[in-house]
Amino acid sequence: MAFIRRKSKAYPWPVEVKRPSETNAGEFETEKFTVKFKRLNKKELNTFTDKEDLEALEKIVMGWSEIAEEDGTEIHFTKATLKEFSEDVDFVAGVVEAFQKFYTTGKEGN
């Protein structure tokens, strides 16, 4: 298959967030959703780890799906909601880990 230069630089990717269980002491629960990650160029990728949480998330997260409030109401992606989520340690850890897999898997496939 020929290499195709793509105009789209954003791709959906699964994210798993592990949080301490509220019902089972000493255990974690895993919640899943999908993030649309921006594909960074080499220079952006090299400086990515130097960024604060919110700045890093703003650089890579272009959207999401399957995120909801406790009552089931969908939480739409906005810069304001992303800022709120940047304060959630578990969310940030899950997104950053998924982003690292996004690039690691890409390197393995090439």
C-alpha positions in Angstrom: 0.0 0.0 0.0 1.3 3.4 -0.9 1.9 6.0 1.8 -0.8 8.6 1.7 -0.3 12.1 3.1 -3.4 12.8 5.1 -5.0 16.2 5.6 -6.7 15.1 8.8 -4.4 15.3 11.8 -6.8 14.1 14.4 -7.7 10.5 15.2 -10.0 8.7 17.6 -8.3 6.7 20.3 -9.6 4.7 23.3 -8.8 6.0 26.8 -9.1 4.1 30.1 -9.2 6.0 33.4 -8.5 4.0 36.5 -10.0 5.3 39.7 -10.2 4.0 43.3 -13.4 2.0 43.7 -16.0 3.6 45.9 -17.4 0.2 46.9 -14.4 -2.2 46.9 -11.6 -1.2 49.3 -8.2 -1.5 47.7 -9.4 -1.9 44.2 -9.7 0.2 41.1 -12.5 0.7 38.6 -11.9 1.4 35.0 -14.0 3.8 32.9 -13.6 4.0 29.2 -14.2 6.7 26.6 -12.8 7.9 23.2 -10.7 11.0 22.6 -9.9 12.5 19.3 -6.1 13.1 19.5 -4.2 15.7 17.4 -1.2 14.1 15.7 1.8 16.3 16.6 4.7 17.0 14.5 8.2 16.1 15.7 9.0 19.4 17.3 5.7 19.5 19.1 6.1 16.0 20.3 9.6 16.7 21.6 8.4 19.6 23.8 5.1 17.9 24.8 6.3 16.6 28.1 7.5 20.0 29.3 3.9 21.4 29.3 1.6 21.8 32.3 -1.5 19.5 32.4 -4.0 22.0 30.9 -1.6 23.2 28.2 -0.8 19.6 27.3 -4.4 18.6 27.1 -5.3 21.7 24.9 -2.4 20.7 22.6 -3.6 17.1 22.0 -7.3 16.7 22.7 -9.5 17.8 19.8 -12.8 16.2 21.1 -14.3 13.2 22.9 -17.2 10.9 23.1 -18.7 8.6 25.8 -18.2 11.1 28.7 -21.2 11.7 30.9 -22.4 13.2 34.2 -23.5 10.8 37.0 -27.1 11.2 35.8 -26.2 10.1 32.3 -26.2 13.5 30.6 -23.5 13.7 27.9 -20.7 16.1 28.6 -19.8 17.9 25.3 -16.2 18.8 24.6 -15.4 22.5 25.1 -12.3 24.3 26.2 -14.1 25.1 29.5 -14.9 21.4 30.2 -11.4 20.4 29.2 -10.1 22.9 31.8 -12.3 21.4 34.4 -11.1 17.9 33.6 -7.4 19.1 33.7 -7.8 19.2 37.5 -8.8 15.5 37.6 -5.6 13.6 38.3 -7.1 10.3 37.1 -8.4 11.8 33.9 -5.1 13.4 33.0 -3.2 10.2 33.7 -5.5 8.2 31.6 -5.4 10.6 28.6 -1.6 11.0 28.7 -1.1 7.2 29.0 -3.5 6.7 26.0 -1.6 9.4 24.0 1.7 7.7 24.7 0.2 4.4 23.4 -1.1 6.3 20.4 2.5 7.2 19.4 4.1 4.0 20.6 1.7 1.8 18.7 2.3 4.0 15.6 6.1 3.5 15.9 5.6 -0.3 16.2 3.4 -0.4 13.1 5.9 1.5 10.9 
